[in-house]
Amino acid sequence: MSIAIYKVLFKGIRENDENRLNLIFKGSKSDKSIKIPSHLILELKEISKSNQNVISYQNISEVIKVGKESSLLTYNYYFIILYTSIDDKRRGFLIGNEKKSGDILLGTWPFNEELSAERIPDIISNLVKNYNEYKEICLIN
């Protein structure tokens, strides 16, 4: 089984910007879906209204699954959570929403770092509960 790779394209200011603005996420090694409680996404959006270090905006143009096992993605919508910790480590998560399953983890960023998929819901929960302990948190949809 090969690990899925997701390329996220972002909207640019000009038409020719769009091909250059992207992030690559590495899919989870776990055989089962990692569910992300949807209330955490909603809470991050609410926090962004009152805290300058937490921002939320819409900028995802397209998500493409790349590789041998690429197939059409059947997700209603996507979220990306990017954050910078106090020690300047930057990480991110790609989350897709399935109609029946809810929000699930699709991939992690940076591409070359290993992160235990089972810990991700706890990490996202910590981002919401202790958002002041991070330099920046960004929610993109």
A tleap script that builds the chain and sets N, CA, C and O, in Angstrom:
source leaprc.protein.ff14SB
mol = sequence {
  NMET SER ILE ALA ILE TYR LYS VAL LEU PHE
  LYS GLY ILE ARG GLU ASN ASP GLU ASN ARG
  LEU ASN LEU ILE PHE LYS GLY SER LYS SER
  ASP LYS SER ILE LYS ILE PRO SER HIE LEU
  ILE LEU GLU LEU LYS GLU ILE SER LYS SER
  ASN GLN ASN VAL ILE SER TYR GLN ASN ILE
  SER GLU VAL ILE LYS VAL GLY LYS GLU SER
  SER LEU LEU THR TYR ASN TYR TYR PHE ILE
  ILE LEU TYR THR SER ILE ASP ASP LYS ARG
  ARG GLY PHE LEU ILE GLY ASN GLU LYS LYS
  SER GLY ASP ILE LEU LEU GLY THR TRP PRO
  PHE ASN GLU GLU LEU SER ALA GLU ARG ILE
  PRO ASP ILE ILE SER ASN LEU VAL LYS ASN
  TYR ASN GLU TYR LYS GLU ILE CYS LEU ILE
  CASN
}
set mol.1.N position { 0.837 -1.176 0.000 }
set mol.1.CA position { 0.000 0.000 0.000 }
set mol.1.C position { 0.889 1.250 0.000 }
set mol.1.O position { 1.747 1.404 0.869 }
set mol.2.N position { 0.684 2.119 -0.956 }
set mol.2.CA position { 1.452 3.355 -1.004 }
set mol.2.C position { 0.693 4.457 -0.259 }
set mol.2.O position { -0.532 4.428 -0.147 }
set mol.3.N position { 1.446 5.408 0.238 }
set mol.3.CA position { 0.860 6.510 0.985 }
set mol.3.C position { 0.353 7.555 -0.002 }
set mol.3.O position { 1.045 7.916 -0.954 }
set mol.4.N position { -0.847 8.028 0.235 }
set mol.4.CA position { -1.440 9.041 -0.635 }
set mol.4.C position { -0.711 10.375 -0.468 }
set mol.4.O position { -0.179 10.690 0.596 }
set mol.5.N position { -0.707 11.132 -1.543 }
set mol.5.CA position { -0.128 12.470 -1.535 }
set mol.5.C position { -1.202 13.415 -2.069 }
set mol.5.O position { -1.848 13.134 -3.078 }
set mol.6.N position { -1.381 14.538 -1.377 }
set mol.6.CA position { -2.395 15.514 -1.759 }
set mol.6.C position { -1.723 16.841 -2.083 }
set mol.6.O position { -0.914 17.350 -1.306 }
set mol.7.N position { -2.063 17.381 -3.215 }
set mol.7.CA position { -1.567 18.697 -3.605 }
set mol.7.C position { -2.737 19.670 -3.482 }
set mol.7.O position { -3.782 19.489 -4.107 }
set mol.8.N position { -2.544 20.700 -2.670 }
set mol.8.CA position { -3.577 21.700 -2.457 }
set mol.8.C position { -3.182 22.962 -3.217 }
set mol.8.O position { -2.116 23.534 -2.989 }
set mol.9.N position { -4.058 23.381 -4.120 }
set mol.9.CA position { -3.836 24.605 -4.889 }
set mol.9.C position { -4.630 25.739 -4.249 }
set mol.9.O position { -5.783 25.565 -3.856 }
set mol.10.N position { -4.000 26.883 -4.155 }
set mol.10.CA position { -4.638 28.046 -3.559 }
set mol.10.C position { -4.963 29.081 -4.615 }
set mol.10.O position { -4.327 29.137 -5.667 }
set mol.11.N position { -5.952 29.891 -4.326 }
set mol.11.CA position { -6.318 30.985 -5.219 }
set mol.11.C position { -5.237 32.045 -5.153 }
set mol.11.O position { -4.766 32.399 -4.072 }
set mol.12.N position { -4.844 32.551 -6.312 }
set mol.12.CA position { -3.856 33.621 -6.368 }
set mol.12.C position { -4.527 34.954 -6.622 }
set mol.12.O position { -5.725 35.023 -6.897 }
set mol.13.N position { -3.749 35.995 -6.526 }
set mol.13.CA position { -4.271 37.329 -6.800 }
set mol.13.C position { -4.509 37.490 -8.299 }
set mol.13.O position { -5.497 38.088 -8.725 }
set mol.14.N position { -3.583 36.944 -9.090 }
set mol.14.CA position { -3.715 36.998 -10.542 }
set mol.14.C position { -3.865 35.576 -11.071 }
set mol.14.O position { -3.524 34.620 -10.374 }
set mol.15.N position { -4.359 35.428 -12.265 }
set mol.15.CA position { -4.566 34.100 -12.864 }
set mol.15.C position { -3.280 33.296 -12.927 }
set mol.15.O position { -3.301 32.091 -12.676 }
set mol.16.N position { -2.161 33.931 -13.255 }
set mol.16.CA position { -0.906 33.189 -13.389 }
set mol.16.C position { -0.304 32.810 -12.038 }
set mol.16.O position { 0.629 32.007 -12.005 }
set mol.17.N position { -0.789 33.347 -10.931 }
set mol.17.CA position { -0.307 32.976 -9.593 }
set mol.17.C position { -0.784 31.599 -9.165 }
set mol.17.O position { -0.109 30.925 -8.387 }
set mol.18.N position { -1.915 31.182 -9.652 }
set mol.18.CA position { -2.588 30.007 -9.126 }
set mol.18.C position { -1.742 28.736 -9.202 }
set mol.18.O position { -1.816 27.907 -8.295 }
set mol.19.N position { -0.941 28.556 -10.255 }
set mol.19.CA position { -0.139 27.345 -10.388 }
set mol.19.C position { 1.038 27.317 -9.422 }
set mol.19.O position { 1.596 26.250 -9.165 }
set mol.20.N position { 1.416 28.447 -8.894 }
set mol.20.CA position { 2.578 28.484 -8.015 }
set mol.20.C position { 2.218 28.372 -6.541 }
set mol.20.O position { 3.080 28.042 -5.727 }
set mol.21.N position { 0.984 28.635 -6.181 }
set mol.21.CA position { 0.579 28.634 -4.782 }
set mol.21.C position { 0.008 27.273 -4.410 }
set mol.21.O position { -1.149 26.975 -4.707 }
set mol.22.N position { 0.839 26.435 -3.746 }
set mol.22.CA position { 0.352 25.115 -3.365 }
set mol.22.C position { 1.139 24.578 -2.177 }
set mol.22.O position { 2.232 25.050 -1.862 }
set mol.23.N position { 0.556 23.585 -1.531 }
set mol.23.CA position { 1.205 22.824 -0.463 }
set mol.23.C position { 1.005 21.352 -0.766 }
set mol.23.O position { -0.016 20.962 -1.332 }
set mol.24.N position { 1.971 20.541 -0.393 }
set mol.24.CA position { 1.885 19.100 -0.574 }
set mol.24.C position { 1.736 18.457 0.808 }
set mol.24.O position { 2.541 18.703 1.706 }
set mol.25.N position { 0.709 17.641 0.965 }
set mol.25.CA position { 0.455 16.938 2.218 }
set mol.25.C position { 0.657 15.445 2.007 }
set mol.25.O position { 0.274 14.891 0.977 }
set mol.26.N position { 1.264 14.807 2.997 }
set mol.26.CA position { 1.461 13.366 2.955 }
set mol.26.C position { 0.306 12.705 3.682 }
set mol.26.O position { -0.028 13.074 4.808 }
set mol.27.N position { -0.303 11.721 3.026 }
set mol.27.CA position { -1.412 10.993 3.617 }
set mol.27.C position { -0.984 10.193 4.831 }
set mol.27.O position { 0.201 9.937 5.045 }
set mol.28.N position { -1.951 9.813 5.602 }
set mol.28.CA position { -1.730 9.044 6.817 }
set mol.28.C position { -1.346 7.604 6.492 }
set mol.28.O position { -1.824 7.034 5.510 }
set mol.29.N position { -0.479 7.017 7.321 }
set mol.29.CA position { -0.114 5.608 7.172 }
set mol.29.C position { -1.167 4.693 7.775 }
set mol.29.O position { -1.183 3.494 7.495 }
set mol.30.N position { -2.033 5.239 8.589 }
set mol.30.CA position { -3.049 4.453 9.278 }
set mol.30.C position { -4.069 3.900 8.284 }
set mol.30.O position { -4.474 4.588 7.347 }
set mol.31.N position { -4.480 2.646 8.502 }
set mol.31.CA position { -5.474 2.015 7.638 }
set mol.31.C position { -6.890 2.511 7.916 }
set mol.31.O position { -7.763 2.434 7.053 }
set mol.32.N position { -7.108 3.016 9.116 }
set mol.32.CA position { -8.454 3.502 9.424 }
set mol.32.C position { -8.460 5.028 9.444 }
set mol.32.O position { -7.437 5.663 9.698 }
set mol.33.N position { -9.613 5.597 9.175 }
set mol.33.CA position { -9.758 7.052 9.130 }
set mol.33.C position { -9.582 7.650 10.524 }
set mol.33.O position { -10.061 7.110 11.521 }
set mol.34.N position { -8.885 8.773 10.562 }
set mol.34.CA position { -8.707 9.512 11.806 }
set mol.34.C position { -9.736 10.627 11.808 }
set mol.34.O position { -9.641 11.563 11.014 }
set mol.35.N position { -10.719 10.533 12.693 }
set mol.35.CA position { -11.794 11.529 12.741 }
set mol.35.C position { -11.353 12.743 13.552 }
set mol.35.O position { -10.695 12.632 14.586 }
set mol.36.N position { -11.744 13.900 13.038 }
set mol.36.CA position { -11.478 15.164 13.710 }
set mol.36.C position { -12.827 15.724 14.145 }
set mol.36.O position { -13.681 15.985 13.298 }
set mol.37.N position { -13.039 15.913 15.443 }
set mol.37.CA position { -14.328 16.448 15.891 }
set mol.37.C position { -14.616 17.800 15.227 }
set mol.37.O position { -13.804 18.721 15.312 }
set mol.38.N position { -15.756 17.913 14.578 }
set mol.38.CA position { -16.081 19.117 13.815 }
set mol.38.C position { -16.212 20.359 14.697 }
set mol.38.O position { -16.014 21.478 14.223 }
set mol.39.N position { -16.538 20.173 15.957 }
set mol.39.CA position { -16.659 21.337 16.840 }
set mol.39.C position { -15.317 22.045 17.004 }
set mol.39.O position { -15.290 23.242 17.294 }
set mol.40.N position { -14.194 21.328 16.824 }
set mol.40.CA position { -12.884 21.961 16.955 }
set mol.40.C position { -12.655 22.984 15.837 }
set mol.40.O position { -12.095 24.054 16.076 }
set mol.41.N position { -13.086 22.653 14.631 }
set mol.41.CA position { -12.960 23.574 13.500 }
set mol.41.C position { -13.815 24.823 13.760 }
set mol.41.O position { -13.372 25.950 13.542 }
set mol.42.N position { -15.032 24.599 14.223 }
set mol.42.CA position { -15.935 25.730 14.510 }
set mol.42.C position { -15.370 26.617 15.618 }
set mol.42.O position { -15.478 27.842 15.553 }
set mol.43.N position { -14.775 26.004 16.623 }
set mol.43.CA position { -14.192 26.776 17.718 }
set mol.43.C position { -13.005 27.606 17.238 }
set mol.43.O position { -12.846 28.753 17.656 }
set mol.44.N position { -12.165 27.038 16.360 }
set mol.44.CA position { -11.049 27.810 15.811 }
set mol.44.C position { -11.552 29.027 15.032 }
set mol.44.O position { -10.975 30.111 15.118 }
set mol.45.N position { -12.634 28.837 14.272 }
set mol.45.CA position { -13.217 29.966 13.536 }
set mol.45.C position { -13.674 31.059 14.499 }
set mol.45.O position { -13.444 32.243 14.255 }
set mol.46.N position { -14.314 30.662 15.583 }
set mol.46.CA position { -14.781 31.636 16.574 }
set mol.46.C position { -13.615 32.361 17.243 }
set mol.46.O position { -13.662 33.577 17.433 }
set mol.47.N position { -12.581 31.625 17.593 }
set mol.47.CA position { -11.402 32.216 18.237 }
set mol.47.C position { -10.760 33.246 17.308 }
set mol.47.O position { -10.268 34.279 17.761 }
set mol.48.N position { -10.770 32.955 16.005 }
set mol.48.CA position { -10.130 33.864 15.042 }
set mol.48.C position { -10.797 35.236 15.003 }
set mol.48.O position { -10.176 36.208 14.570 }
set mol.49.N position { -12.033 35.331 15.442 }
set mol.49.CA position { -12.742 36.612 15.446 }
set mol.49.C position { -12.232 37.560 16.528 }
set mol.49.O position { -12.384 38.777 16.420 }
set mol.50.N position { -11.621 36.989 17.579 }
set mol.50.CA position { -11.207 37.833 18.696 }
set mol.50.C position { -9.711 37.777 19.010 }
set mol.50.O position { -9.242 38.507 19.882 }
set mol.51.N position { -8.956 36.924 18.314 }
set mol.51.CA position { -7.534 36.785 18.606 }
set mol.51.C position { -6.721 37.025 17.340 }
set mol.51.O position { -6.978 36.401 16.310 }
set mol.52.N position { -5.746 37.923 17.411 }
set mol.52.CA position { -4.948 38.278 16.242 }
set mol.52.C position { -4.021 37.165 15.773 }
set mol.52.O position { -3.655 37.135 14.598 }
set mol.53.N position { -3.633 36.256 16.651 }
set mol.53.CA position { -2.711 35.186 16.273 }
set mol.53.C position { -3.416 33.993 15.622 }
set mol.53.O position { -2.761 33.069 15.140 }
set mol.54.N position { -4.733 34.015 15.611 }
set mol.54.CA position { -5.519 32.948 14.990 }
set mol.54.C position { -6.312 33.585 13.854 }
set mol.54.O position { -7.140 34.468 14.081 }
set mol.55.N position { -6.051 33.128 12.628 }
set mol.55.CA position { -6.768 33.693 11.486 }
set mol.55.C position { -7.498 32.587 10.730 }
set mol.55.O position { -7.094 31.425 10.739 }
set mol.56.N position { -8.566 32.982 10.089 }
set mol.56.CA position { -9.371 32.054 9.310 }
set mol.56.C position { -9.791 32.746 8.025 }
set mol.56.O position { -10.280 33.875 8.051 }
set mol.57.N position { -9.600 32.068 6.901 }
set mol.57.CA position { -10.030 32.639 5.629 }
set mol.57.C position { -10.227 31.547 4.593 }
set mol.57.O position { -9.802 30.407 4.784 }
set mol.58.N position { -10.873 31.906 3.503 }
set mol.58.CA position { -11.136 30.966 2.413 }
set mol.58.C position { -10.124 31.197 1.305 }
set mol.58.O position { -9.979 32.318 0.818 }
set mol.59.N position { -9.411 30.128 0.898 }
set mol.59.CA position { -8.436 30.300 -0.173 }
set mol.59.C position { -8.111 28.998 -0.902 }
set mol.59.O position { -7.245 29.000 -1.777 }
set mol.60.N position { -8.762 27.904 -0.581 }
set mol.60.CA position { -8.473 26.644 -1.273 }
set mol.60.C position { -9.166 26.658 -2.625 }
set mol.60.O position { -10.381 26.836 -2.718 }
set mol.61.N position { -8.377 26.469 -3.661 }
set mol.61.CA position { -8.922 26.414 -5.014 }
set mol.61.C position { -9.284 24.979 -5.384 }
set mol.61.O position { -10.360 24.714 -5.919 }
set mol.62.N position { -8.352 24.044 -5.085 }
set mol.62.CA position { -8.559 22.654 -5.493 }
set mol.62.C position { -7.654 21.743 -4.689 }
set mol.62.O position { -6.564 22.150 -4.287 }
set mol.63.N position { -8.091 20.515 -4.451 }
set mol.63.CA position { -7.271 19.488 -3.811 }
set mol.63.C position { -7.180 18.318 -4.787 }
set mol.63.O position { -8.190 17.801 -5.267 }
set mol.64.N position { -5.932 17.916 -5.068 }
set mol.64.CA position { -5.692 16.848 -6.039 }
set mol.64.C position { -4.948 15.717 -5.349 }
set mol.64.O position { -3.933 15.945 -4.691 }
set mol.65.N position { -5.449 14.507 -5.498 }
set mol.65.CA position { -4.747 13.335 -4.988 }
set mol.65.C position { -3.786 12.890 -6.083 }
set mol.65.O position { -4.194 12.681 -7.226 }
set mol.66.N position { -2.498 12.745 -5.731 }
set mol.66.CA position { -1.447 12.453 -6.694 }
set mol.66.C position { -0.909 11.046 -6.457 }
set mol.66.O position { -0.864 10.586 -5.316 }
set mol.67.N position { -0.507 10.369 -7.504 }
set mol.67.CA position { 0.143 9.070 -7.379 }
set mol.67.C position { -0.554 7.992 -8.158 }
set mol.67.O position { -1.519 8.239 -8.881 }
set mol.68.N position { -0.041 6.775 -7.994 }
set mol.68.CA position { -0.571 5.623 -8.718 }
set mol.68.C position { -2.029 5.352 -8.383 }
set mol.68.O position { -2.822 5.006 -9.258 }
set mol.69.N position { -2.373 5.510 -7.130 }
set mol.69.CA position { -3.736 5.214 -6.683 }
set mol.69.C position { -4.597 6.469 -6.642 }
set mol.69.O position { -5.517 6.571 -5.830 }
set mol.70.N position { -4.301 7.419 -7.514 }
set mol.70.CA position { -5.094 8.645 -7.508 }
set mol.70.C position { -6.490 8.345 -8.036 }
set mol.70.O position { -6.677 7.567 -8.972 }
set mol.71.N position { -7.438 8.974 -7.417 }
set mol.71.CA position { -8.834 8.804 -7.810 }
set mol.71.C position { -9.559 10.109 -7.539 }
set mol.71.O position { -9.017 10.998 -6.882 }
set mol.72.N position { -10.760 10.229 -8.031 }
set mol.72.CA position { -11.529 11.426 -7.766 }
set mol.72.C position { -11.826 11.508 -6.278 }
set mol.72.O position { -12.201 10.517 -5.651 }
set mol.73.N position { -11.655 12.681 -5.728 }
set mol.73.CA position { -11.920 12.868 -4.312 }
set mol.73.C position { -13.400 13.156 -4.110 }
set mol.73.O position { -14.009 13.925 -4.854 }
set mol.74.N position { -13.958 12.531 -3.102 }
set mol.74.CA position { -15.395 12.669 -2.860 }
set mol.74.C position { -15.667 13.354 -1.519 }
set mol.74.O position { -16.456 12.867 -0.709 }
set mol.75.N position { -15.017 14.461 -1.305 }
set mol.75.CA position { -15.201 15.197 -0.065 }
set mol.75.C position { -16.039 16.434 -0.339 }
set mol.75.O position { -15.922 17.059 -1.393 }
set mol.76.N position { -16.885 16.779 0.620 }
set mol.76.CA position { -17.750 17.953 0.478 }
set mol.76.C position { -16.941 19.245 0.487 }
set mol.76.O position { -17.186 20.148 -0.314 }
set mol.77.N position { -15.986 19.325 1.392 }
set mol.77.CA position { -15.124 20.500 1.493 }
set mol.77.C position { -13.880 20.120 2.278 }
set mol.77.O position { -13.790 19.034 2.851 }
set mol.78.N position { -12.920 21.041 2.290 }
set mol.78.CA position { -11.625 20.794 2.924 }
set mol.78.C position { -11.299 21.924 3.891 }
set mol.78.O position { -11.783 23.047 3.753 }
set mol.79.N position { -10.465 21.594 4.875 }
set mol.79.CA position { -9.877 22.562 5.782 }
set mol.79.C position { -8.393 22.275 5.862 }
set mol.79.O position { -7.960 21.127 5.758 }
set mol.80.N position { -7.634 23.314 6.044 }
set mol.80.CA position { -6.215 23.174 6.351 }
set mol.80.C position { -5.989 23.929 7.650 }
set mol.80.O position { -6.430 25.067 7.807 }
set mol.81.N position { -5.307 23.289 8.566 }
set mol.81.CA position { -4.882 23.961 9.794 }
set mol.81.C position { -3.365 24.013 9.752 }
set mol.81.O position { -2.700 22.977 9.723 }
set mol.82.N position { -2.823 25.218 9.747 }
set mol.82.CA position { -1.376 25.440 9.808 }
set mol.82.C position { -1.074 26.151 11.114 }
set mol.82.O position { -1.833 27.021 11.542 }
set mol.83.N position { 0.025 25.787 11.743 }
set mol.83.CA position { 0.367 26.468 12.984 }
set mol.83.C position { 1.873 26.549 13.171 }
set mol.83.O position { 2.630 25.732 12.646 }
set mol.84.N position { 2.283 27.547 13.926 }
set mol.84.CA position { 3.683 27.728 14.290 }
set mol.84.C position { 3.752 27.671 15.803 }
set mol.84.O position { 3.099 28.449 16.498 }
set mol.85.N position { 4.552 26.741 16.307 }
set mol.85.CA position { 4.694 26.603 17.760 }
set mol.85.C position { 5.667 27.659 18.287 }
set mol.85.O position { 6.313 28.363 17.511 }
set mol.86.N position { 5.760 27.757 19.584 }
set mol.86.CA position { 6.647 28.725 20.230 }
set mol.86.C position { 8.095 28.507 19.794 }
set mol.86.O position { 8.851 29.470 19.666 }
set mol.87.N position { 8.488 27.251 19.564 }
set mol.87.CA position { 9.869 26.963 19.147 }
set mol.87.C position { 10.045 27.033 17.619 }
set mol.87.O position { 11.000 26.475 17.079 }
set mol.88.N position { 9.130 27.715 16.935 }
set mol.88.CA position { 9.182 27.982 15.488 }
set mol.88.C position { 9.005 26.759 14.596 }
set mol.88.O position { 9.333 26.817 13.411 }
set mol.89.N position { 8.500 25.667 15.127 }
set mol.89.CA position { 8.177 24.522 14.271 }
set mol.89.C position { 6.847 24.789 13.589 }
set mol.89.O position { 5.874 25.201 14.221 }
set mol.90.N position { 6.825 24.546 12.287 }
set mol.90.CA position { 5.603 24.746 11.514 }
set mol.90.C position { 5.060 23.396 11.088 }
set mol.90.O position { 5.787 22.535 10.594 }
set mol.91.N position { 3.762 23.237 11.294 }
set mol.91.CA position { 3.096 21.990 10.911 }
set mol.91.C position { 1.718 22.309 10.385 }
set mol.91.O position { 1.196 23.409 10.566 }
set mol.92.N position { 1.134 21.308 9.722 }
set mol.92.CA position { -0.203 21.509 9.206 }
set mol.92.C position { -0.927 20.210 8.959 }
set mol.92.O position { -0.321 19.141 8.872 }
set mol.93.N position { -2.251 20.323 8.846 }
set mol.93.CA position { -3.110 19.176 8.617 }
set mol.93.C position { -4.099 19.490 7.511 }
set mol.93.O position { -4.643 20.592 7.444 }
set mol.94.N position { -4.325 18.526 6.655 }
set mol.94.CA position { -5.362 18.613 5.636 }
set mol.94.C position { -6.516 17.742 6.103 }
set mol.94.O position { -6.340 16.559 6.396 }
set mol.95.N position { -7.697 18.340 6.170 }
set mol.95.CA position { -8.888 17.654 6.660 }
set mol.95.C position { -9.952 17.712 5.575 }
set mol.95.O position { -10.189 18.768 4.989 }
set mol.96.N position { -10.592 16.580 5.307 }
set mol.96.CA position { -11.685 16.524 4.342 }
set mol.96.C position { -12.977 16.148 5.040 }
set mol.96.O position { -12.964 15.428 6.038 }
set mol.97.N position { -14.081 16.630 4.522 }
set mol.97.CA position { -15.371 16.308 5.116 }
set mol.97.C position { -16.110 15.324 4.218 }
set mol.97.O position { -16.396 15.618 3.057 }
set mol.98.N position { -16.414 14.150 4.773 }
set mol.98.CA position { -17.231 13.147 4.087 }
set mol.98.C position { -18.642 13.240 4.643 }
set mol.98.O position { -18.840 13.455 5.839 }
set mol.99.N position { -19.606 13.077 3.771 }
set mol.99.CA position { -21.003 13.225 4.184 }
set mol.99.C position { -21.354 12.309 5.354 }
set mol.99.O position { -21.982 12.755 6.314 }
set mol.100.N position { -20.960 11.042 5.292 }
set mol.100.CA position { -21.344 10.078 6.327 }
set mol.100.C position { -20.387 10.042 7.513 }
set mol.100.O position { -20.808 9.784 8.641 }
set mol.101.N position { -19.098 10.300 7.266 }
set mol.101.CA position { -18.095 10.153 8.322 }
set mol.101.C position { -17.762 11.429 9.060 }
set mol.101.O position { -17.234 11.371 10.171 }
set mol.102.N position { -18.054 12.582 8.479 }
set mol.102.CA position { -17.680 13.850 9.095 }
set mol.102.C position { -16.285 14.268 8.675 }
set mol.102.O position { -15.820 13.897 7.597 }
set mol.103.N position { -15.614 15.038 9.519 }
set mol.103.CA position { -14.278 15.541 9.220 }
set mol.103.C position { -13.237 14.471 9.520 }
set mol.103.O position { -13.200 13.911 10.615 }
set mol.104.N position { -12.381 14.192 8.517 }
set mol.104.CA position { -11.332 13.183 8.699 }
set mol.104.C position { -9.992 13.733 8.237 }
set mol.104.O position { -9.925 14.581 7.346 }
set mol.105.N position { -8.935 13.241 8.852 }
set mol.105.CA position { -7.585 13.632 8.488 }
set mol.105.C position { -7.229 13.011 7.146 }
set mol.105.O position { -7.385 11.805 6.954 }
set mol.106.N position { -6.749 13.833 6.216 }
set mol.106.CA position { -6.261 13.321 4.933 }
set mol.106.C position { -4.748 13.298 4.893 }
set mol.106.O position { -4.158 12.341 4.394 }
set mol.107.N position { -4.100 14.353 5.420 }
set mol.107.CA position { -2.645 14.403 5.323 }
set mol.107.C position { -2.032 15.388 6.289 }
set mol.107.O position { -2.720 16.168 6.947 }
set mol.108.N position { -0.695 15.327 6.355 }
set mol.108.CA position { 0.076 16.200 7.231 }
set mol.108.C position { 1.136 16.946 6.424 }
set mol.108.O position { 1.544 16.503 5.350 }
set mol.109.N position { 1.573 18.084 6.961 }
set mol.109.CA position { 2.624 18.893 6.370 }
set mol.109.C position { 3.543 19.332 7.495 }
set mol.109.O position { 3.035 19.580 8.588 }
set mol.110.N position { 4.824 19.447 7.324 }
set mol.110.CA position { 5.554 19.295 6.087 }
set mol.110.C position { 5.653 17.847 5.663 }
set mol.110.O position { 5.558 16.920 6.467 }
set mol.111.N position { 5.842 17.698 4.410 }
set mol.111.CA position { 5.828 16.402 3.754 }
set mol.111.C position { 6.872 15.447 4.321 }
set mol.111.O position { 6.628 14.242 4.391 }
set mol.112.N position { 8.007 15.952 4.719 }
set mol.112.CA position { 9.127 15.101 5.134 }
set mol.112.C position { 9.172 14.806 6.628 }
set mol.112.O position { 10.135 14.194 7.090 }
set mol.113.N position { 8.175 15.215 7.396 }
set mol.113.CA position { 8.166 14.955 8.841 }
set mol.113.C position { 7.168 13.867 9.188 }
set mol.113.O position { 6.072 13.816 8.628 }
set mol.114.N position { 7.547 13.001 10.107 }
set mol.114.CA position { 6.652 11.958 10.597 }
set mol.114.C position { 5.903 12.472 11.818 }
set mol.114.O position { 6.489 13.084 12.710 }
set mol.115.N position { 4.619 12.218 11.845 }
set mol.115.CA position { 3.786 12.603 12.972 }
set mol.115.C position { 2.749 11.510 13.172 }
set mol.115.O position { 2.074 11.114 12.222 }
set mol.116.N position { 2.621 11.031 14.365 }
set mol.116.CA position { 1.674 9.962 14.655 }
set mol.116.C position { 0.240 10.436 14.391 }
set mol.116.O position { -0.235 11.383 15.017 }
set mol.117.N position { -0.434 9.771 13.466 }
set mol.117.CA position { -1.798 10.159 13.080 }
set mol.117.C position { -2.762 10.077 14.260 }
set mol.117.O position { -3.710 10.859 14.339 }
set mol.118.N position { -2.534 9.162 15.155 }
set mol.118.CA position { -3.431 8.997 16.298 }
set mol.118.C position { -3.364 10.184 17.253 }
set mol.118.O position { -4.315 10.433 17.994 }
set mol.119.N position { -2.245 10.926 17.246 }
set mol.119.CA position { -2.082 12.078 18.132 }
set mol.119.C position { -2.712 13.351 17.575 }
set mol.119.O position { -2.903 14.318 18.312 }
set mol.120.N position { -3.033 13.361 16.296 }
set mol.120.CA position { -3.480 14.592 15.640 }
set mol.120.C position { -4.763 15.175 16.240 }
set mol.120.O position { -4.814 16.386 16.454 }
set mol.121.N position { -5.806 14.379 16.525 }
set mol.121.CA position { -6.980 14.990 17.169 }
set mol.121.C position { -6.641 15.684 18.492 }
set mol.121.O position { -7.217 16.723 18.816 }
set mol.122.N position { -5.707 15.110 19.252 }
set mol.122.CA position { -5.288 15.738 20.512 }
set mol.122.C position { -4.520 17.033 20.251 }
set mol.122.O position { -4.680 18.012 20.980 }
set mol.123.N position { -3.686 17.034 19.207 }
set mol.123.CA position { -2.932 18.246 18.863 }
set mol.123.C position { -3.893 19.359 18.459 }
set mol.123.O position { -3.740 20.500 18.896 }
set mol.124.N position { -4.886 19.033 17.627 }
set mol.124.CA position { -5.857 20.039 17.197 }
set mol.124.C position { -6.676 20.528 18.384 }
set mol.124.O position { -6.968 21.719 18.488 }
set mol.125.N position { -7.045 19.628 19.268 }
set mol.125.CA position { -7.773 20.026 20.476 }
set mol.125.C position { -6.932 20.987 21.318 }
set mol.125.O position { -7.457 21.955 21.868 }
set mol.126.N position { -5.635 20.723 21.416 }
set mol.126.CA position { -4.744 21.608 22.160 }
set mol.126.C position { -4.632 22.980 21.492 }
set mol.126.O position { -4.530 24.000 22.174 }
set mol.127.N position { -4.653 23.002 20.152 }
set mol.127.CA position { -4.630 24.283 19.439 }
set mol.127.C position { -5.825 25.148 19.845 }
set mol.127.O position { -5.700 26.364 19.992 }
set mol.128.N position { -6.968 24.515 20.022 }
set mol.128.CA position { -8.190 25.238 20.386 }
set mol.128.C position { -8.145 25.657 21.860 }
set mol.128.O position { -8.430 26.808 22.189 }
set mol.129.N position { -7.788 24.726 22.737 }
set mol.129.CA position { -7.812 25.006 24.176 }
set mol.129.C position { -6.695 25.953 24.616 }
set mol.129.O position { -6.889 26.769 25.516 }
set mol.130.N position { -5.530 25.842 23.980 }
set mol.130.CA position { -4.352 26.606 24.409 }
set mol.130.C position { -3.786 27.437 23.265 }
set mol.130.O position { -2.571 27.469 23.067 }
set mol.131.N position { -4.640 28.102 22.519 }
set mol.131.CA position { -4.212 28.839 21.333 }
set mol.131.C position { -3.189 29.931 21.642 }
set mol.131.O position { -2.425 30.321 20.759 }
set mol.132.N position { -3.162 30.427 22.867 }
set mol.132.CA position { -2.181 31.452 23.238 }
set mol.132.C position { -0.769 30.895 23.363 }
set mol.132.O position { 0.189 31.664 23.445 }
set mol.133.N position { -0.624 29.577 23.379 }
set mol.133.CA position { 0.690 28.948 23.484 }
set mol.133.C position { 1.350 28.757 22.108 }
set mol.133.O position { 2.408 28.133 22.014 }
set mol.134.N position { 0.740 29.284 21.055 }
set mol.134.CA position { 1.269 29.161 19.694 }
set mol.134.C position { 1.506 30.549 19.122 }
set mol.134.O position { 0.781 31.492 19.436 }
set mol.135.N position { 2.533 30.669 18.274 }
set mol.135.CA position { 2.802 31.957 17.639 }
set mol.135.C position { 1.699 32.315 16.655 }
set mol.135.O position { 1.202 33.441 16.643 }
set mol.136.N position { 1.325 31.348 15.833 }
set mol.136.CA position { 0.293 31.589 14.824 }
set mol.136.C position { -0.513 30.308 14.578 }
set mol.136.O position { 0.020 29.199 14.619 }
set mol.137.N position { -1.787 30.493 14.325 }
set mol.137.CA position { -2.656 29.394 13.904 }
set mol.137.C position { -3.473 29.926 12.741 }
set mol.137.O position { -4.051 31.011 12.820 }
set mol.138.N position { -3.518 29.166 11.674 }
set mol.138.CA position { -4.235 29.589 10.485 }
set mol.138.C position { -5.189 28.469 10.035 }
set mol.138.O position { -4.776 27.323 9.856 }
set mol.139.N position { -6.441 28.816 9.860 }
set mol.139.CA position { -7.453 27.881 9.371 }
set mol.139.C position { -7.859 28.349 7.979 }
set mol.139.O position { -8.357 29.462 7.811 }
set mol.140.N position { -7.644 27.494 6.984 }
set mol.140.CA position { -7.974 27.837 5.596 }
set mol.140.C position { -9.025 26.858 5.101 }
set mol.140.O position { -8.912 25.649 5.303 }
set mol.141.N position { -10.053 27.397 4.447 }
set mol.141.CA position { -11.041 26.520 3.815 }
set mol.141.C position { -11.338 27.021 2.428 }
set mol.141.O position { -12.147 26.426 1.717 }
savepdb mol mol.pdb
quit
